[in-house]
Amino acid sequence: MNRLHARPALLSGGLLSGAFSGALAAGMILAGTAHAQGVEAPANSVLAPSPPPASEGTPPSGYAWGGGWMSNHYAGAYGGGMLALNPNRSLWEDGFAVRGDISAGRYSYNAIDRHVGLFDGDLLVGYRKATEAGNFGGYVGVAHIKHDNNDPAARLRGSKTGVAVLGEYSNTINKKVEVNLQGRYAEPFSSWSVSGRALWKMGDYQWFGPQVSFLRNDDYKEMTVGPLLKTMTSFGEVGLSGGWRHPIDSNNKDGYFASVYVAVPIR
């Protein structure tokens, strides 16, 4: 997805192990939540970062990311990573890969005047196709989602485990425009999300542009729209985003969201 303009610092094997022990334990896309009975809901409008396309230097064997996400009704954190399984252990080459995402936080639930804990994680295996200016891939695996809600009338309540699928695409056009798309479906609570963004190169290390996300589950629909600023650093990338949050077909009010993330290649 992202071309590094400064060579990342090499990470030790200990950091590799630490980064992926959490990242691959489960799963970055936060699930939506119910709107019935006055429920308020979270959404994660930040795409999971993708490894940069091939360039000079040592190819990364993995990529890890983590950050925080908040809105007027939700606050939480997320993390994830991927690891190449091809013979050369390179994300710049075609081959199978394993990836995982995990998120956890709390959202408002007005029906019982309390906050509800939310956990969403997945572990997926898939195939990635590397191109000269980007990559695309598809994954399948298992997802586990938990809404820690004591209201017996809530449609989104308890823990469920099921199949999850994810597709991703990234491409840099003429080294000036970066396009990223990602979609995910998880069987628990029929949760799905689609996100996309287009970033323009603003300087040697900055990219800036709009980002849009849609999500839906058994009892809620939502969209978010806003700008994202990505900065390339010596160790990877840092992203900042924020904007408008709009519940669809719901009595909930519009609001805001804000997010920050850091992503690093593993060599």
Secondary structure, 3 states (H helix, E strand, C coil): CCCCCCCCCCCCHHHHHHHHHHHCCCCCCCCCCCCHHHECCCCCCCCCCCCCCCCCCCCCCEEEEEEEEEECCEEEEEEEEEEECCCCCCCCCCEEEEEEEEEEEEEEECCCCEEEEEEEEEEEEEEEEEECCEEEEEEEEEEEEEEECCCCCCCCCEEEEEEEEEEEEEEEECCCEEEEEEEEEECHHHEEEEEEEEEEECCCCEEEEEEEEEEEECCEEEEEEEEEEEEECCCCEEEEEEEEEEEECCCCCCEEEEEEEEEEEEC
